[in-house]
Amino acid sequence: MTTPEQSAERPLMEIRDLKVHYELRGSALARLVGGEGETVKAVDGVNVALRKGEVLGLVGESGSGKTTLGRALLGLVRPTSGHITYGDLDLARMPQRQLRSVRRRLQMVFQDPHAALNPSMDLATAIGHPLRIHKLVKSKAEARERVRETLERVGLTPADQFLDKLPAELSGGQKQRAVIARAIICGPELLVADEPISMLDMSVRAKILELMLELGRDLDLTYVYITHDLATAKFFCDRVAIMYLGRVVEIGPTEEIFADPKHPYTKALLRAVPDLDPERKVPRDLPRGEIPDAAAPPHGCSFHPRCPFAFEPCGWEARDLRAMFERRWIRLGEDALAREEPLVGELTEVDAHEEMVRVRAGGRAAELTALLEEARADEPDDPLWKGVERIESDGGAVVVRFRPGIDPGLLRVNAVDVACHLHDPNLSHDH
Ligand SMILES: Nc1ncnc2c1ncn2[C@@H]1O[C@H](COP(=O)(O)OP(=O)(O)OP(=O)(O)O)[C@@H](O)[C@H]1O
């Protein structure tokens, strides 16, 4: 059965299995010894259908891939694979030359209005520029008239007083209004707004968002709003997509995401709101660990090393065991480190994505096994232990085997799609 929502009109844009991977060349030394560069998976398999007229928020910590995804939607970044269907076109595969003509309909509002405007160009020239590029006006006078109307629309009034101004003569809020004017002057359908208010004074932030909402209604715009700030996402967005390491981990109506977040990462982000420090990008109470490196994302669910609810299928690997020891030594101090580190020395060098780890214990296999059991007894609730299937001796070595990890896909729960095994009725767990 299709719900009214599903049977609604065709999406404005459909993003399917989109990947943007960057090849890093690697250090000179690594290349000399034949090593390969790393690949940063900035966007790693995103599926989203953008509905006409909606405001979709892309929310996540720094490095989660929001900007890369937003830029890919406008053809400003070449995807590695996947599709971006816009009308009958696939923007992911279009040659740059053809993309240029589509870009009139797809515009971006940047974070820094000071950098977005050429300091030596007056507003009439700067805002009118796209009209001339896309040959939408016949004369300078016509362009000036269109700019005048657009300035009125964005609240830079009386427009005549702004036409000949230079950016330096404007306040931050006025500059962002000018940037918005330039973005809407060619009649776009989609605006990707990347942190459009984060560099503005607190006093003008709400006014800019209100202006964008008003323009959205009047001009039938669709917005992708990129932010790490959940408070503004709650105010501004119809739907929110929570991103983590290049993937959408939860997406749904803003109201439901805020009232009943399903992914442990979304829950952790929401606990950090309201926030007294708007500059802080990483929620203080996020579970252990930093956001991992996008060049070597964790196995299975990328969030599992930080997730307090992680369980058997979440993607345990050798690195998690090493991280457990690092936490243990921070907790127990120098003495434990001096005593235990030589025993698990090889383990601390393990970096691979391995579902098993073999540590040559140099004749001390029994001691190492005992240490692992001691660590488990000390912190039995550490989710890592759910992932450890077996610890066994093999000759002089100790082998730790992990349960096989499964990559979580998006599952529908109420009105929300969430990529988390906790919500998969086919996987047994005790939460
Ligand atoms: N041109 C590039 N070359 C290599 N890596 C890149 C490039 N652009 C982005 N990345 C990497 O891709 C990942 C995602 O970056 P992106 O800027 O999209 O994230 P973000 O969520 O927008 O972060 P922020 O909020 O800090 O802008 C990061 O690890 C980043 O370092």
The ligand as an ORCA input file, in Angstrom:
! r2SCAN-3c Opt
* xyz 0 1
  N      38.731     18.194     -1.856
  C      38.904     17.297     -0.893
  N      39.960     16.458     -0.902
  C      40.147     15.538      0.057
  N      39.315     15.360      1.096
  C      38.254     16.168      1.182
  C      37.987     17.169      0.200
  N      36.833     17.812      0.558
  C      36.411     17.236      1.697
  N      37.255     16.242      2.076
  C      37.117     15.369      3.248
  O      35.845     14.759      3.157
  C      35.248     14.650      4.442
  C      33.908     15.355      4.443
  O      34.109     16.756      4.340
  P      32.931     17.820      4.266
  O      33.540     19.173      4.177
  O      31.972     17.427      3.218
  O      32.240     17.626      5.684
  P      31.259     18.610      6.469
  O      30.323     17.738      7.196
  O      30.674     19.591      5.525
  O      32.231     19.331      7.471
  P      32.270     20.879      7.916
  O      31.065     21.094      8.759
  O      33.572     20.979      8.678
  O      32.282     21.684      6.636
  C      36.258     15.217      5.431
  O      37.016     14.131      5.954
  C      37.101     16.105      4.572
  O      38.403     16.230      5.109
*
